[in-house]
């Protein structure tokens, strides 16, 4: 028997946008146990959470069901991970943004349910968050609508 959907599913109003989900207008709070209608909206909420809080997230590990649908998705901070020692000359000249940051979220959609749930949320960083991150982070760069329309013509 399929489990009943939870009463609170965040972002159901965003389903109408398909893949062109707009930026959220206010800061949101994420927590373990939150539910979303699908992975696209759950990931969008994670990206927006980072935007409002001064960091960028990246999609990390993904596990799929036999039919190819996503079962589990891990999202982490762009500063997670450690520096690889494969080129010591480059590292000594360039540095790295990798700080082994522990911030991450695990999203899961168990079989026979129609929502995605936050199953783990570690909301700690080991570096100073920058409020102007939206100006500099590549994740938030994009072309304006005017430029996009010029390119199309």
Secondary structure, DSSP 4 states (H G I P E B T S, - for coil): -PPPPPS--BTGGGGGGTT-PPPPSS-----TT-EESSHHHHHHHHHHHHHHHT--EEEEEEEE-TTS-EEEEEEEETT-S----S-HHHHHHH--S------EEEEE--TT-SSEEEEEEE---SS---TTHHHH-GGG----HHHHHHHH-
